[in-house]
Amino acid sequence: MYSAEFSTGVSADAAADVDIDFRSLPKVSLHDHLDGGLRPATIIELAADVGHELPSTDPVALDQWFRESADSGSLVRYLETFEHTVAVMQTKEALFRVAKEFVEDLADDGVVYGEVRWAPEQHLSRGLTLDEAVEAVQAGLDAGVEAVAATGRPIQVGQLITAMRHADRGQEIAELALRHRDKGAVGFDIAGAEDGFPPSRFKDAFTYLAEHQFPVTIHAGEAAGVDSIVDALVSGRALRLGHGVRIAEDIQVDFAPAGDAGGEQQSPEAPGSGEGLAMVTLGRVAAWVRDRGIPLECSPSSNLQTGATAPFGEGIENHPFDLLYQTGFKVTINVDNRLMSGVTLSDEYELLVEVFDYDLDDLLEITLNAAEAAFLPLEEREALVEYITEGFQGRA
Ligand SMILES: [Zn+2]
């Protein structure tokens, strides 16, 4: 077991001290769902094309509806949001458009490398085959990259082919992903109900992917705890963990008694104090994840909305992101679903700066965690690290 001192200084108004142009920072987006990032106006137009009924046909009201549903605390309402986005993404034209706009929106937000995940099996209701769906998304991504490059902003985007946990198409989707490797597919993921649908259900598919050296990330440690993370690592051979925030359940934090080890625990009002030392002890699983450098695709706002961080207390200040960062985990910042959470990646950076008093050096370290975790060959990751490091120079 491992113990270390951990600073619990949390700032309520640190943003006042910092003036960072978050959008201009070159960023990496590793956990971003295609069906969770549509523009409201696009949903309305696509819905009209296929005769799908929406809760509103006004872009502002529809945007609001998505956010309120995601924020409602009701899983039923949260899931209903995806029924609408998925319903309008059932043709080649729609998939192309959504994928193209996805890239444009990432580039507008300063993302220079993105991985977009989606489940092709959910896009077959109007007759597309799995391969046609993947090709349509790839064509849209390519068109987006080309359009963005024409404006002088380089961006690279790869597909993470997702299988739905509650379904039984794991092997089929794994084979689909392999058919499209070197043509845009860079990794495999499973998504949907984590609790009750463990990675071991797809054990054979994960073995097949491992035998073909194809990278895997798995949603784990979001709706279920440490056992789910272990299964993702063992059955799934996951190289990254989707969210993974509940790894913090395997970390014990003991606050030093008042007057000991540097004084009393600081109140949240003490900005950037870095005081309030605590002893941190990692359990076996947490130590494995930390020591092996397994990246965590944390998504602060989404984690709050889905209840992933509820075991640690209410509010963003109780998100274990900072505990994980300070104890040496490879944390990364992500959006999960930009439409539902009403956020951009820049917003999530700003949120963490406000809550945890991060400076530009922290943001660079966290961004490089993501660059190093990208499902890219080593040379390309090194080039990405260099590009981002240069891009962070003089941005404060
Ligand atoms: Zn996700």
Boltz pocket constraint, residues with backbone or C-beta under 6 A from the ligand:
constraints:
  - pocket:
      binder: B
      contacts: [[A, 31], [A, 33], [A, 191], [A, 219], [A, 242], [A, 336]]
      max_distance: 6.0
